[in-house]
Every structure is written in C-alpha cells, then in structure tokens.
C-alpha cells in the first residue's frame, strides 16, 4: 500500500485533532506578535499609492483600466 492510499477522502486531513490544535495554537502565538508590529513606512506609502490609483481608475470607469 502506498502513502497515497492512506490519505483520508473525507477532507479531514491526515493529522489528528490534538496535533492540529497544538499546531494552530503555536501558529497563532507566533503570528500574533507579527500582526501587532507596525507597518513599515515604505510599505504603508505603497499601499496608500495603490489605493489612490484604484480610486482614480474606478472614477474613470472600466475602459480606463484596459
């Protein structure tokens, strides 16, 4: 029997629930510190510029985006 034959077909995945919960907790703990960090100015400026361009394109209509 190959490894592919052992995969569950019900969409639950091959990892047991207690392990999934533990991994989820670890990932949340790790990424929560990243989420609370401030966005670098350069990145925030790029996001602002993108938003301005999207608003401008929306005002001009669909033909302006082509």
N, C-alpha and C positions, 0 to 999 in steps of 0.2 A: 504494500500500500504506500503510495507517495504522499508527500506533505499536502498536496492539493486536495487529496481525497479526504483529509481530516478537517478541512475548513467547514464551519457550520454554514448552512444555507439559509438560516432564518434572520440574518443580518445582525446578530448579537455580537459577533466578533469572537476571536479565539481567546481573549483574555478574560479571566474570571472577574466577577463583580468586585470582590475586595481589592484586587490588584488595580482595577480600573479606578476605584475610588481613591486609593492611595496615590496613584499617578496623577489623578485630577487635582487632589489636594496639593501635591508637590508643585505642579504647574501653576496653580493659582497663586501659591506662595511666592514662587519665583517671579511671575509676571506682574504681580500686584506692585512690586517695587519699581518695575519699569514703567508701569502706567502712571504712577504718581510723579515721575520725573518731568520737569518742564520740557516743552518742545523747544529745540534749538532755534534761535532767531532766524537763521538762514532757511530752515525748513518752514517755519511759520510764514516767512516772506514769500516763499514759493507757493505755499497753499493759498495765501491771500491773492497772489497774482493769478493763479489758476481760477479762483472764484470770480475775480473781476472779468476775466476773459469769458468764462461761461455765462455770466450775466449779460455781457455785451453781445455775445453770439445769440442768446435767447431773445434779446430785444430786436435783433436784426432779422430773425426768422430762420427757418431751416435752410434756405438757399445759401445763407452766409457761411454755413458750416461745411459746404462741399468743397 
